[in-house]
Amino acid sequence: MAGTKRTWKATLVAVGTTLVLAVSGAPAQAASSAPWIAYAGTSVNNARVPATTVSLTTRSPKAFDTLTYLVAGKAVSATVTAAPAPDGDWVATAEADLSAFSGRTSVTARMVSGKSSSSVAKSLRVVDPGSSLGSGTGSTAGDGSVVVQRPTRKVREQVTDGRPGVFTTGLRGGGTQRTLTGDQTITRDGTVLDGVRIVGCVVVDANDVVIRNSEIVCRQKGRQVAVKVAEGKRNLLIEDSEIDATGADVGVGWGNYTLRRVNLHGSADGARWGSNVLIEDSWIHDMTRQDGLHSDAMQTTSATNVVIRGNVLDPSDGGDPLNAAVMIGTELGAQKLSNVLIEGNHLGGGSYTVNVRSDANITGLVIRGNTFEDNSRYGAMITPNGKDITLVGNVMGWTGKEVTGDRW
């Protein structure tokens, strides 16, 4: 499945029957591969933005001197000076006056470097600043303004109602029995690890491996994936276990695995899935914003035969909703998505909680019976028109209102 986002070198050193993976530091890279515009910390593309003066930030891997925002060829901001960021990008923030616009609007960031200039344009939706930027309920006040009613943090707090969470996922029984220190590569088919604490990352280079009632602590900044299924291997089962992937790009990837009652947290992306994946009754939460990565509880870039059922998925890190609970595209691998079912989950956070790319090549995506929290930045769900997507029985948990989602 997916290609790497960072490069790193590895040396395998045999230690008994276990292989230890020694990882060198990731080279410094620019956080962005192309210029982009952000509003409230997330890509402005197709976002709802209030019709007022808003702060927009442009990041580019190429140096530039000044920035101006334009709509329909006319400047809507002052010209500001760019500065280098620690990650290698060049960044500039300006206040853009969108008060005269409404509906779908294209904003252009014009970047000037010496005597040359370049630009990047993004579509957004300019909305009444009094309206909800999420999918909450609202009422009309006497003066005609919209009063948005959102659940309080206390109401949103997860309770022990049977859904996956701190009491229903992770280690069961008496906890771990032994500790393995250092990165582990499993090479023997049918290996069963039960009651083990692994202080390191894991590569599964064998078939029919089971990791049960165990804890994996892979806290390696710049690590591509904390638990990786090697190409061509099948039937990894992780159940009743915790994966602390703080600092890693991805918690679990890529295909041919099952997660059941797993507590996964800390990475930029929680679960990346390709083909033949089942994730059920698990809690994927508290992702970490990392430079150059869009943080999702789960993401796919190409997949077939996938079931995501009965999970709690929310990437939010404190007050930062991050990118999406479920992010779906087909830009890598086989460049198609087929036979994917997402049902009966509790979903929250993200700019859009469920975000399906408009250019995705989809044959048979079913999103049904899911409950959405009211803590996204722009809305519960956005999906493209004209695709083989079935949406049925999805509701807002706060209001019970049907979620139909926005459309690309």
DACORDA-V373005 format. One record per backbone hydrogen bond with DSSP energy under -1.0 kcal/mol. CO is the residue of the C=O (numbers start at 0). NH is the residue of the N-H. If there is no record, write none. Layout:
((CO/NH) (CO/NH))
//
This chain:
((8/23) (10/21) (12/19) (14/17) (17/14) (18/184) (19/12) (21/10) (35/58) (36/43) (37/56) (38/41) (41/38) (43/46) (46/124) (48/126) (49/51) (51/97) (53/95) (55/93) (56/37) (57/91) (58/35) (59/89) (64/81) (65/111) (66/79) (67/109) (68/75) (69/107) (70/73) (73/70) (75/96) (79/66) (82/90) (84/87) (88/84) (89/59) (90/82) (91/57) (93/55) (95/53) (97/100) (102/125) (104/123) (106/121) (107/69) (108/119) (109/67) (110/117) (111/64) (111/65) (112/115) (115/112) (117/110) (119/108) (121/106) (122/45) (123/104) (124/48) (125/102) (126/50) (127/130) (136/148) (138/146) (140/143) (144/140) (146/138) (151/155) (152/156) (158/160) (164/168) (171/174) (177/196) (179/198) (183/202) (184/18) (185/204) (187/190) (190/209) (192/211) (194/176) (194/177) (195/214) (196/179) (197/199) (197/216) (198/181) (200/183) (201/227) (202/185) (203/229) (206/189) (208/236) (209/192) (210/238) (211/194) (213/241) (214/197) (215/243) (217/219) (219/222) (222/248) (225/201) (226/252) (227/203) (229/232) (233/207) (235/257) (236/210) (237/259) (238/212) (240/262) (241/215) (242/264) (243/217) (244/247) (246/221) (247/267) (248/268) (249/225) (250/226) (251/271) (252/228) (253/273) (255/235) (256/277) (257/237) (258/279) (259/239) (260/169) (261/282) (262/242) (263/284) (264/244) (265/246) (266/287) (268/250) (269/250) (269/251) (270/298) (274/255) (276/306) (277/258) (278/308) (279/260) (281/311) (282/263) (283/313) (285/265) (289/292) (294/322) (294/323) (295/269) (296/270) (297/326) (298/272) (299/328) (300/331) (302/337) (303/275) (304/276) (305/340) (306/278) (307/342) (308/280) (310/345) (311/283) (312/347) (314/286) (316/319) (319/316) (320/349) (322/350) (323/296) (324/297) (325/354) (326/299) (327/356) (331/334) (335/302) (336/362) (337/304) (338/305) (339/365) (340/307) (341/367) (342/309) (344/370) (345/312) (346/372) (349/376) (350/377) (350/378) (352/324) (352/325) (353/381) (354/327) (356/359) (360/336) (362/338) (363/339) (364/389) (365/341) (366/391) (367/343) (369/394) (370/346) (371/396) (378/352) (379/353) (380/405) (381/355) (382/407) (386/388) (387/364) (389/366) (391/368) (393/402) (394/371) (395/399) (400/395) (405/382))
//
